[in-house]
Amino acid sequence: MPTTGERAPEPRYRRWGIATRIALAFVLVVGLSSVACLSGLVLYERLSVEMQRIAQREIPRLTAATRLAEVGADINARVALLSRAEASAEFDAHYREGLALFERLDAAITSSSEWRDNAVLRSRQLELANNLASLQALVRSRFALQLGQRTRVDELRWLQSDLIFEIEPLIDDARFNIARDLESAASAGSVLRETARSEALLTALAQANLSIGLLSRFSEVTNRNGVKDALAFLDDSTDDVDFR
């Protein structure tokens, strides 16, 4: 035992030298670098697999979707032109272009293996084709109606000419009778009758011309209210002619 007055020996700790510390630090840095490199390789492998999947699947699908959107916009524009076509030749030209657009649409759908057998997409394509066929039938009917309308208007114009040809001699005859009665000092009643007859013939001629003009305007009427107004005015004119 240490005697009184003597100091107890201090414990000694093991100290690492500078070389050992540098070696440990180097090993630690190399280990961390290796772990980081391995993590980077794993992430790069996953990223390359994902990029390959995108390049093989998503980019073709995106390209096909872009083509579908472009063709769809072209079809919408072509349908608007078809509905506003004013002549059969113009409609036929737009219709041929519309059929070409539908061929492009089918090519865009079949270009993707996932869309080729898509029942919903195919049903939409069939609906578009049916709508185009219905539009064609409606426009053809409109052209036929317009042709018939022009034919009827031409017939009405010929009838107007015949009516004028028939009424003008009657008006001349009424004027001759009025002049003759005046010269022979006929009674006032006969003069008034001839005057009323002449006035009725002139009114009938004017109303007939007006009626023919109204019938011709039917070719330019585009709504139901316009047709009702023209028919009401035509009925009034017909009643006036009947009254005369």
KEVEXGU-894811 format. One record per atom (N, C-alpha, C, O): residue in three letters; x, z, y. Coordinates in steps of 0.1 Angstrom, whole numbers, plus 5000, padded with zeros to 4 digits. Atoms other than C-alpha are relative to their C-alpha. Layout:
// residues N
ALAXZY ...
// end
This chain:
// residues 244
MET500850004988 MET500050005000 MET500950005012 MET502050065013 PRO499250004987 PRO501249935035 PRO499950145006 PRO498950215006 THR500049874993 THR502250245053 THR499449995013 THR499149885019 THR500649994987 THR500750365084 THR500949945011 THR502149975011 GLY499250064989 GLY501950165114 GLY500549864997 GLY501049795005 GLU499650145004 GLU502649845094 GLU498849915001 GLU497749954998 ARG501150104998 ARG500549525102 ARG499849934986 ARG500749914979 ALA500450075012 ALA498549365074 ALA500449855001 ALA500349795012 PRO499650144999 PRO499849015065 PRO498849915003 PRO497749934996 GLU501150094997 GLU497648735080 GLU499949894989 GLU500949854984 PRO500250105011 PRO496048485055 PRO500549865005 PRO500349835017 ARG499450134997 ARG497648145055 ARG499049894995 ARG498649884984 TYR500850115003 TYR495447825057 TYR500849884997 TYR501949865003 ARG499350125003 ARG496447495042 ARG499749895011 ARG498549865013 ARG500250104989 ARG496947235069 ARG500549864994 ARG501549854987 TRP499750145003 TRP496846855064 TRP501049945010 TRP500949975022 GLY499150064991 GLY499646655077 GLY499449885007 GLY498349845003 ILE500550114992 ILE499246365101 ILE499849884991 ILE498949804993 ALA500150125009 ALA499846105073 ALA498850024991 ALA498149924989 THR501249985008 THR497146265052 THR498749975008 THR497849915003 ARG501250034992 ARG494646255080 ARG499849855003 ARG498749805002 ILE500150144998 ILE495445895088 ILE499549934987 ILE498749844988 ALA500450065013 ALA495045805051 ALA498550034998 ALA497749934993 LEU501449975002 LEU491645985049 LEU499149925010 LEU498149875006 ALA500850084990 ALA490445815081 ALA499949854996 ALA498949794997 PHE499950145005 PHE491545475067 PHE499049984989 PHE498349884988 VAL500950015011 VAL489745535035 VAL498550015004 VAL497749944999 LEU501349994995 LEU486645645054 LEU499549875007 LEU498449835005 VAL500450134993 VAL486645335076 VAL499849894990 VAL498949814991 VAL500150115010 VAL487245105046 VAL498750024992 VAL498049924989 GLY501249975007 GLY484345275028 GLY498849965008 GLY497949895003 LEU501250034991 LEU481945245057 LEU499949855002 LEU498849795002 SER500050144999 SER483044885062 SER499549934988 SER498749834988 SER500550065012 SER482444805026 SER498550014998 SER497849924994 VAL501549985001 VAL478944955027 VAL499349915010 VAL498349855006 ALA500750094990 ALA478144765059 ALA500149854995 ALA499149784997 CYS499950145005 CYS479444435043 CYS499049984988 CYS498349884988 LEU501050025011 LEU477344495011 LEU498650005006 LEU497849925001 SER501450004994 SER474244575032 SER499849865007 SER498749815006 GLY500150134993 GLY474944255053 GLY499749894990 GLY498949804992 LEU500250115011 LEU475244045021 LEU498650014994 LEU498049904992 VAL501349995006 VAL472044185007 VAL498949955010 VAL498049875006 LEU501050054990 LEU470144125040 LEU500249855002 LEU499149785003 TYR499850154999 TYR471743775043 TYR499349934988 TYR498749824990 GLU500650065012 GLU470643695007 GLU498450005002 GLU497849904999 ARG501550004998 ARG467043805015 ARG499649915011 ARG498649845010 LEU500450094989 LEU467043615048 LEU500149864996 LEU499349774999 SER499950135005 SER468343305031 SER498949964991 SER498449844991 VAL501150035008 VAL465643325005 VAL498749985008 VAL498049895005 GLU501250014992 GLU462943375031 GLU500149875008 GLU499149805010 MET499950124993 MET464343085052 MET499849884991 MET499249784995 GLN500250115010 GLN464342865021 GLN498549984997 GLN498049874996 ARG501550015003 ARG460742955014 ARG499349945012 ARG498449865010 ILE500750064988 ILE459742875050 ILE500349855001 ILE499449785004 ALA499750144999 ALA461542545049 ALA499349924989 ALA499049804991 GLN500650085011 GLN460042445015 GLN498550015001 GLN497849914996 ARG501549995000 ARG456442575021 ARG499450005014 ARG498449935016 GLU500749984987 GLU455642685056 GLU500149885010 GLU499249845016 ILE499850124991 ILE457142395076 ILE499249884996 ILE498649825005 PRO500950115003 PRO455442125056 PRO498550035003 PRO497849945007 ARG501449964997 ARG452142315059 ARG499849995015 ARG498749955020 LEU500150014985 LEU452742345097 LEU499949865005 LEU499249825014 THR500050154997 THR453541975099 THR498649944997 THR498149865005 ALA501350065004 ALA450341885080 ALA498950065009 ALA498049985013 ALA501049944991 ALA448342125102 ALA500049935013 ALA499049915020 THR499950074987 THR449641955133 THR499549864999 THR498849825008 ARG500550145002 ARG448841615119 ARG498450014999 ARG497749925005 LEU501449995001 LEU445341735111 LEU499350035014 LEU498349975017 ALA500549974986 ALA444841875146 ALA500049875009 ALA499149855016 GLU499950124992 GLU446041555161 GLU498949894996 GLU498349835005 VAL501150105005 VAL443741335139 VAL498650055004 VAL497849975008 GLY501349954996 GLY440841565146 GLY499749985014 GLY498549945018 ALA500350024986 ALA441241535183 ALA499849855003 ALA498949815011 ASP500350144998 ASP441441155180 ASP498749964995 ASP498049875001 ILE501350035005 ILE438341145159 ILE498950055010 ILE497949975012 ASN501049954990 ASN436441355185 ASN499949905011 ASN498849875016 ALA500150104989 ALA437441115212 ALA499449874996 ALA498749815004 ARG500650135005 ARG436540815191 ARG498550014998 ARG497849915001 VAL501449985002 VAL433140955183 VAL499350005014 VAL498249945015 ALA500650004987 ALA432441005220 ALA499949855005 ALA498949815011 LEU500050144996 LEU433340635226 LEU498949934992 LEU498349844997 LEU501050065008 LEU431140535197 LEU498650025005 LEU497749935006 SER501349974995 SER428140715211 SER499649945013 SER498549925017 ARG500250064987 ARG428640555245 ARG500149855000 ARG500049785011 ALA499850145001 ALA429140205233 ALA498749925004 ALA497649965000 GLU501150074995 GLU426939955251 GLU499749864994 GLU498749804996 ALA500250135007 ALA427439645230 ALA500550014986 ALA501250104982 SER499750005014 SER427639575193 SER501549974997 SER502150034989 ALA498650035002 ALA431139425196 ALA500950125003 ALA501850154996 GLU499249884996 GLU432439725214 GLU499950114990 GLU500950184986 PHE500249905010 PHE430939955188 PHE500849974987 PHE501450064981 ASP499250045012 ASP432439755159 ASP501550035002 ASP502150074992 ALA498549974998 ALA435939785175 ALA500350144999 ALA501250184992 HIS499849865001 HIS435640155179 HIS499750064986 HIS500450154982 TYR500349965013 TYR434140195145 TYR501249974990 TYR501550054982 ARG498950045009 ARG437040015128 ARG501250105003 ARG501850154994 GLU499049904997 GLU439440245147 GLU499750144994 GLU500550214990 GLY500449875006 GLY437440545135 GLY500250014985 GLY500650114980 LEU499750015014 LEU437740435099 LEU501550024997 LEU501950084988 ALA498649995001 ALA441440405104 ALA500450155002 ALA501350204995 LEU499749864998 LEU441540765117 LEU499650084988 LEU500350184985 PHE500449935012 PHE439640885087 PHE501049984988 PHE501250074980 GLU499050025010 GLU442240725065 GLU501250095003 GLU501950144994 ARG498949914997 ARG444940915084 ARG499650154997 ARG500550224993 LEU500549865004 LEU442841235079 LEU500250024986 LEU500750134982 ASP499949985014 ASP442741185042 ASP501550004996 ASP501950084987 ALA498549995003 ALA446541115041 ALA500650135004 ALA501450194997 ALA499549874996 ALA447141435061 ALA499650114990 ALA500450204988 ILE500449905010 ILE445141635036 ILE500749994987 ILE501150094981 THR499350025013 THR446641485005 THR501550025001 THR502250034990 SER498649984999 SER450141535019 SER500450144996 SER501650174993 SER499749865003 SER449941905012 SER499350034986 SER498150014984 SER500549975014 SER449542014975 SER499050115001 SER498150124992 GLU501049904999 GLU447642324986 GLU498749955006 GLU497650015002 TRP501250054994 TRP445142135007 TRP499349884992 TRP498249854994 ARG500550115007 ARG444741844983 ARG498850044991 ARG497849964991 ASP501149955008 ASP442442044960 ASP499250115006 ASP498550185000 ASN500749904993 ASN440942264987 ASN498549955001 ASN498349855008 ALA501450055000 ALA437142234982 ALA499450015013 ALA498649935017 VAL500649984987 VAL436242375016 VAL500449895009 VAL499649835017 LEU499450114991 LEU438542125034 LEU499449864996 LEU499149785005 ARG500650135004 ARG437241835013 ARG498549995004 ARG498149885007 SER501450004996 SER433641935020 SER499949975015 SER498949905019 ARG500150034985 ARG434341925058 ARG500449865002 ARG499849795011 GLN499750144998 GLN435941585054 GLN498849914996 GLN498549815003 LEU501250075004 LEU432841465036 LEU498950015010 LEU498249915013 GLU501049984989 GLU430641605063 GLU500349915012 GLU499449855018 LEU499650094989 LEU432641415089 LEU499749864997 LEU499249785006 ALA500250145004 ALA432341095070 ALA498549975000 ALA498049875005 ASN501450025000 ASN428541145066 ASN499549995015 ASN498649925018 ASN500450014986 ASN428141215103 ASN500449875007 ASN499649825015 LEU499650134994 LEU430040905112 LEU499049894995 LEU498749805003 ALA500950095005 ALA427740705089 ALA498650015007 ALA498049915010 SER501349984993 SER424640865105 SER500149955014 SER499149895019 LEU499850054986 LEU426040785140 LEU499949855000 LEU499349795009 GLN500150155001 GLN426540425129 GLN498649954999 GLN498249865006 ALA501450055002 ALA422940395117 ALA499250025013 ALA498449945017 LEU500749984987 LEU421640555150 LEU500349905010 LEU499449855017 VAL499650094990 VAL423640335172 VAL499549864997 VAL499149795006 ARG500550135004 ARG422640025152 ARG498549995004 ARG498049895008 SER501549994996 SER418940135157 SER499849995015 SER498949925019 ARG500150014985 ARG419540175194 ARG500249865004 ARG499549815013 PHE499850144997 PHE420939825196 PHE498849924997 PHE498449835005 ALA501250085004 ALA417939685177 ALA498950035010 ALA498249945014 LEU501149974991 LEU415539875200 LEU500349945014 LEU499449895021 GLN499750064987 GLN417439755231 GLN499749855000 GLN499249795010 LEU500350145002 LEU417239395218 LEU498549975001 LEU498149885007 GLY501450025000 GLY413539425211 GLY499450035014 GLY498549965018 GLN500549974986 GLN413039585246 GLN500349885009 GLN499449855017 ARG499750124991 ARG414839295263 ARG499149884997 ARG498649815006 THR501050115004 THR412639055243 THR498750025006 THR498049925011 ARG501449974994 ARG409439225254 ARG500049985015 ARG499149945020 VAL499950014985 VAL410639235290 VAL499949855003 VAL499349815013 ASP500150154998 ASP411238855288 ASP498649954998 ASP498249865006 GLU501450055003 GLU407838805273 GLU499150045012 GLU498249965016 LEU500849954989 LEU406339015301 LEU500249925012 LEU499349895020 ARG499750084988 ARG408038805327 ARG499349864999 ARG498849815008 TRP500750125002 TRP406638495311 TRP498550015003 TRP497849935008 LEU501449974997 LEU403238655312 LEU499750015014 LEU498649975019 GLN500249994986 GLN403638735348 GLN500049865007 GLN499249835015 SER500150134995 SER404438375355 SER498749934997 SER498149865006 ASP501350065004 ASP401338265336 ASP498950055008 ASP498049985012 LEU501149944992 LEU399238515355 LEU500049955014 LEU499049925019 ILE499950064987 ILE400538395388 ILE499449865000 ILE498849815010 PHE500450145001 PHE399938035377 PHE498449994999 PHE497849905004 GLU501450005001 GLU396338125368 GLU499250055012 GLU498250005015 ILE500749944989 ILE395438335398 ILE500149925013 ILE499249925021 GLU499850084987 GLU396838115426 GLU498949905002 GLU498549895013 PRO501150104997 PRO394237835421 PRO498750075003 PRO497950025011 LEU501249924997 LEU391538105421 LEU500050045015 LEU499050045021 ILE499949964986 ILE392838235454 ILE499849885010 ILE499149905020 ASP500250124991 ASP392937885469 ASP498549965000 ASP498049925010 ASP501450035000 ASP389437825457 ASP499150105008 ASP498250055015 ALA500749914992 ALA388238145473 ALA500249985015 ALA499249995022 ARG499850034986 ARG389838055506 ARG499249875004 ARG498749875015 PHE500750124997 PHE388237705504 PHE498550045002 PHE497849985011 ASN501449964999 ASN384837865498 ASN499750075013 ASN498650055019 ILE500249924987 ILE385238105527 ILE500049905012 ILE499149915021 ALA499950104989 ALA386237815550 ALA498749925000 ALA498249895011 ARG501250095001 ARG383237605538 ARG498850085005 ARG498050025012 ASP501249934996 ASP380737885543 ASP500150035015 ASP499050035022 LEU499949984985 LEU382137955578 LEU499649875007 LEU498949885018 GLU500350134993 GLU381837585587 GLU498549974999 GLU497949925009 SER501450035001 SER378237565574 SER499150115005 SER497950115003 ALA500849894994 ALA377237885592 ALA499250074989 ALA498050104991 ALA500749935011 ALA376338055559 ALA499750145004 ALA500250195015 SER500449874997 SER374938395558 SER501350094999 SER502350064992 ALA498949915001 ALA377238695563 ALA500350054987 ALA501450094983 GLY499849955014 GLY376638815528 GLY500949924991 GLY501749974984 SER499250085009 SER378138515511 SER501550005005 SER502449994997 VAL498750004995 VAL381138525534 VAL500750134995 VAL501950134991 LEU499549875004 LEU381638895526 LEU500350004985 LEU501350054980 ARG499750015014 ARG381338815489 ARG501249924997 ARG502049964988 GLU498850085002 GLU383938545490 GLU501350085005 GLU502350074999 THR498949924995 THR386138775511 THR500450114990 THR501650134987 ALA499749905010 ALA385839055486 ALA500649944987 ALA501550004981 ARG499450065011 ARG386538815458 ARG501449965002 ARG502349994993 SER498650044997 SER389638685475 SER500950135000 SER502050134995 GLU499349874999 GLU390739045482 GLU500350054986 GLU501450104983 ALA499849965013 ALA390239135446 ALA501049924992 ALA501849984985 LEU499050085006 LEU392238845434 LEU501450035005 LEU502450044997 LEU498749974995 LEU395038925457 LEU500550144995 LEU501750164992 THR499749865005 THR394939295447 THR500449994985 THR501450054981 ALA499750015014 ALA394939195410 ALA501449934998 ALA502249984990 LEU498650075001 LEU398038965416 LEU501050105004 LEU502150114997 ALA499049904996 ALA399839245434 ALA500250114990 ALA501350154987 GLN499949905010 GLN399039505408 GLN500649944987 GLN501450024980 ALA499450065012 ALA400039265380 ALA501549995002 ALA502350024993 ASN498550004997 ASN403439215397 ASN500650134999 ASN501750154994 LEU499549865001 LEU403739585401 LEU500150054986 LEU501150124982 SER500049965014 SER402839645365 SER501249944992 SER501950004984 ILE498850075007 ILE405439385353 ILE501350075004 ILE502250094996 GLY498849934996 GLY408039555374 GLY500250134994 GLY501350174990 LEU499949875006 LEU407239895360 LEU500349984985 LEU501150064980 LEU499750035014 LEU407339755325 LEU501549974998 LEU502250004988 SER498650035001 SER410739615332 SER500950125002 SER502050134997 ARG499249884997 ARG411939945345 ARG500150094987 ARG501050184987 PHE499949925012 PHE411240095311 PHE501449994993 PHE501850084986 SER498750025006 SER414539945299 SER501150095006 SER502250105000 GLU499049924993 GLU416340165324 GLU499750155000 GLU500550235004 VAL500449865000 VAL414440495318 VAL500850074989 VAL500950024977 THR499149935010 THR416740755300 THR499450134996 THR500050204988 ASN500649875004 ASN414441065298 ASN498549994999 ASN497949895003 ARG501450005003 ARG410941155288 ARG499250015013 ARG498149955014 ASN500849994987 ASN409841255323 ASN499949875007 ASN498849845013 GLY500150134994 GLY410740915336 GLY499049914994 GLY498349835000 VAL501050085007 VAL408640755309 VAL498650045004 VAL497749965006 LYS501449954997 LYS405640975317 LYS499649965014 LYS498549925016 ASP500350044987 ASP405840905354 ASP499749855001 ASP498749815007 ALA500350155000 ALA406040525348 ALA498749974993 ALA498049884998 LEU501350035006 LEU403140535324 LEU498850045008 LEU497849985009 ALA501049964991 ALA401040735348 ALA499749905011 ALA498649875014 PHE500250104989 PHE401640495376 PHE499549874995 PHE498749805001 LEU500550125006 LEU401040205352 LEU498550014997 LEU497749914999 ASP501549985003 ASP397640355342 ASP499249995013 ASP498149935013 ASP500750014988 ASP396640395378 ASP499949855005 ASP498849815009 SER500050154996 SER397540025385 SER499049934991 SER498349844996 THR501050075009 THR395539915354 THR498650045004 THR497749955004 ASP501349964996 ASP392540115365 ASP499649935013 ASP498449895014 ASP500350074987 ASP392739965400 ASP499649864997 ASP498749805003 VAL500350145003 VAL392839615385 VAL498649994993 VAL497849904996 ASP501350005007 ASP389839695362 ASP498950025010 ASP497849965009 PHE501049974990 PHE387939835392 PHE499749875009 PHE498649845012 ARG500250124992 ARG388539515412 ARG499349904992 ARG499049794997 
// end
